[in-house]
Amino acid sequence: MRLPDAAHPGDQPGILFAPTIRLKAWLAAFGNDNAQGEYYLTDIIPAAVRDGVAVNAVHPPALWENIGRQQQDATGGARAPAPA
């Protein structure tokens, strides 16, 4: 299984929580003026910092909890271990 890394940034799964009012404003200000012509949800991070909103990262203790949809497809559907 290939893990997310700098060479494959699009493969990095994540969940983002943000105050709704601020999130709407940040999203409205986003653009897709980059080489890929894509919108990047990660642009919220610098916007939050700029606006004084706390940014915290939480890392799951188990690797399978951090496997995104693309990795699940590539690994034949890696999922949580079966309950004992």
Backbone bond lengths (Angstrom), bond angles and torsions (degrees), N, CA, C in turn:
res aa  C-N    CA-C-N  psi(-1)  N-CA   C-N-CA  omega(-1)  CA-C   N-CA-C  phi
1 M - - - 1.444 - - 1.522 109.01 -
2 R 1.327 116.49 134.15 1.455 121.07 176.09 1.516 108.23 -90.32
3 L 1.317 115.92 126.61 1.456 121.45 179.84 1.519 110.06 -88.31
4 P 1.328 118.32 155.96 1.467 120.39 177.08 1.521 110.78 -58.24
5 D 1.319 116.38 139.22 1.460 121.06 177.66 1.518 108.99 -152.50
6 A 1.309 116.18 179.41 1.468 121.10 -176.69 1.528 112.21 -62.07
7 A 1.336 117.60 -28.57 1.459 120.79 -179.54 1.530 112.06 -75.71
8 H 1.333 116.98 -17.34 1.460 121.39 -178.47 1.529 110.17 -132.61
9 P 1.338 117.61 60.22 1.461 119.52 -174.02 1.516 114.18 -63.51
10 G 1.319 118.28 -26.13 1.454 120.62 179.94 1.509 112.97 -69.18
11 D 1.319 116.92 -12.95 1.453 121.36 -177.76 1.516 112.59 -90.24
12 Q 1.304 117.96 2.83 1.457 119.75 -175.46 1.515 110.48 -88.91
13 P 1.323 116.27 111.32 1.457 119.59 -179.70 1.521 110.95 -75.09
14 G 1.287 116.37 161.66 1.447 119.82 176.66 1.512 111.46 -175.94
15 I 1.297 114.56 164.28 1.458 122.43 175.83 1.518 106.50 -127.62
16 L 1.301 115.94 137.81 1.449 120.14 -177.88 1.529 108.96 -125.00
17 F 1.312 116.00 130.40 1.462 122.20 174.27 1.520 107.27 -113.77
18 A 1.329 116.39 135.86 1.462 120.05 -178.97 1.522 109.33 -152.57
19 P 1.335 116.45 154.16 1.464 119.49 175.83 1.535 109.66 -61.56
20 T 1.314 117.31 130.16 1.467 122.16 -173.28 1.525 113.20 -56.00
21 I 1.303 117.06 -46.99 1.473 119.66 -177.47 1.524 110.53 -60.91
22 R 1.327 116.83 -44.88 1.471 119.60 179.75 1.519 110.75 -69.55
23 L 1.325 117.17 -40.30 1.465 120.58 -179.49 1.529 110.25 -58.64
24 K 1.315 117.81 -44.16 1.470 121.03 178.20 1.524 111.33 -59.44
25 A 1.323 117.16 -41.59 1.464 120.79 179.77 1.526 110.98 -67.40
26 W 1.331 116.91 -43.39 1.466 120.02 180.00 1.520 110.69 -63.38
27 L 1.338 116.74 -44.73 1.468 120.09 -179.18 1.524 111.50 -63.49
28 A 1.321 116.46 -37.59 1.462 120.17 179.31 1.529 111.82 -64.49
29 A 1.331 116.85 -26.39 1.461 121.15 -177.86 1.531 113.13 -89.54
30 F 1.319 117.88 -7.42 1.464 120.94 -176.91 1.513 111.80 -71.98
31 G 1.315 114.91 154.11 1.447 121.76 174.50 1.519 109.62 -135.01
32 N 1.295 115.56 172.11 1.463 120.37 177.95 1.525 111.03 -118.94
33 D 1.330 115.65 36.08 1.460 121.17 -178.52 1.531 111.09 -85.11
34 N 1.319 115.06 67.51 1.460 122.19 176.64 1.523 108.22 -137.25
35 A 1.316 117.25 173.45 1.471 121.56 -175.08 1.527 112.99 -58.04
36 Q 1.330 117.26 -32.25 1.454 120.86 -177.49 1.534 112.41 -89.61
37 G 1.337 117.10 -11.44 1.455 120.36 -177.36 1.523 111.84 65.30
38 E 1.315 116.06 31.43 1.461 121.56 -176.34 1.521 111.23 -111.23
39 Y 1.315 115.09 160.21 1.461 122.23 173.21 1.524 107.53 -97.06
40 Y 1.321 117.56 138.18 1.457 121.81 -177.93 1.524 110.20 -118.03
41 L 1.313 115.80 114.68 1.450 120.77 179.07 1.525 110.96 -60.86
42 T 1.323 117.34 -26.26 1.465 120.37 179.22 1.523 112.55 -65.32
43 D 1.335 118.51 -12.95 1.467 120.86 175.13 1.526 111.37 -63.70
44 I 1.321 116.96 -14.78 1.462 120.92 177.22 1.525 110.74 -65.27
45 I 1.320 118.15 -32.92 1.470 121.32 -175.45 1.534 111.38 -59.34
46 P 1.337 119.50 -56.36 1.472 117.62 179.25 1.523 112.79 -64.11
47 A 1.336 117.42 -30.74 1.465 119.80 177.67 1.525 109.97 -65.19
48 A 1.331 116.98 -41.95 1.466 121.14 178.55 1.525 110.59 -63.38
49 V 1.322 116.08 -45.64 1.467 120.29 179.54 1.528 109.93 -60.51
50 R 1.319 115.99 -46.39 1.469 120.80 179.31 1.530 111.33 -57.40
51 D 1.341 116.44 -37.61 1.463 121.07 -177.85 1.526 113.53 -89.62
52 G 1.334 117.10 7.65 1.451 120.69 176.17 1.517 115.03 76.33
53 V 1.339 117.44 18.45 1.466 121.70 177.95 1.531 108.20 -88.85
54 A 1.324 116.22 133.64 1.470 120.64 -179.10 1.524 110.92 -62.55
55 V 1.325 116.17 138.94 1.457 123.05 176.41 1.517 107.23 -121.71
56 N 1.316 116.42 123.58 1.467 121.67 -179.68 1.518 109.50 -129.15
57 A 1.317 116.50 141.95 1.465 121.84 175.57 1.518 108.98 -108.58
58 V 1.309 115.55 139.41 1.459 122.01 176.58 1.519 106.64 -126.57
59 H 1.311 116.11 130.31 1.462 120.99 -178.00 1.519 109.82 -111.17
60 P 1.325 117.37 123.24 1.461 120.16 178.82 1.524 111.25 -61.10
61 P 1.325 117.59 143.22 1.462 120.35 -178.83 1.527 113.89 -71.58
62 A 1.317 117.98 -25.93 1.472 120.68 -178.04 1.525 109.98 -109.43
63 L 1.335 117.38 137.72 1.456 122.64 -178.16 1.521 111.93 -57.13
64 W 1.327 118.05 -41.05 1.465 120.02 -176.71 1.527 111.86 -61.53
65 E 1.330 118.16 -24.04 1.464 121.00 179.49 1.524 111.68 -72.58
66 N 1.304 117.39 -15.38 1.458 122.47 -175.69 1.521 112.25 -110.75
67 I 1.312 117.15 12.66 1.458 120.45 179.99 1.517 109.01 -89.87
68 G 1.322 116.29 121.43 1.459 121.46 -179.31 1.513 112.18 -81.71
69 R 1.306 115.30 177.25 1.471 121.41 -176.42 1.518 111.66 -58.59
70 Q 1.331 118.33 -40.69 1.460 120.15 -178.57 1.525 110.82 -64.86
71 Q 1.327 118.10 -39.84 1.455 119.98 177.96 1.520 110.46 -67.93
72 Q 1.336 117.38 -37.19 1.454 119.65 178.75 1.520 110.05 -61.00
73 D 1.326 116.23 -43.07 1.460 120.01 178.41 1.524 110.99 -64.47
74 A 1.337 116.64 -42.96 1.466 121.37 -177.17 1.524 112.86 -70.09
75 T 1.320 116.91 -24.85 1.467 119.94 -177.41 1.520 111.78 -103.88
76 G 1.314 117.22 14.55 1.453 119.37 178.85 1.523 112.42 77.12
77 G 1.324 117.52 23.09 1.447 120.34 174.19 1.506 114.93 91.86
78 A 1.321 118.30 39.11 1.470 121.46 178.37 1.518 109.11 -52.77
79 R 1.300 115.90 130.63 1.460 121.46 -178.80 1.521 109.03 -137.32
80 A 1.286 115.50 -178.16 1.464 121.25 177.65 1.525 109.28 -60.37
81 P 1.328 116.43 145.98 1.457 118.82 177.10 1.527 110.06 -62.89
82 A 1.329 115.65 149.64 1.464 120.64 178.70 1.515 110.03 -65.38
83 P 1.329 117.25 144.22 1.461 119.38 179.03 1.533 111.05 -61.66
84 A 1.322 115.69 145.92 1.467 119.54 -178.35 1.510 111.19 -77.78
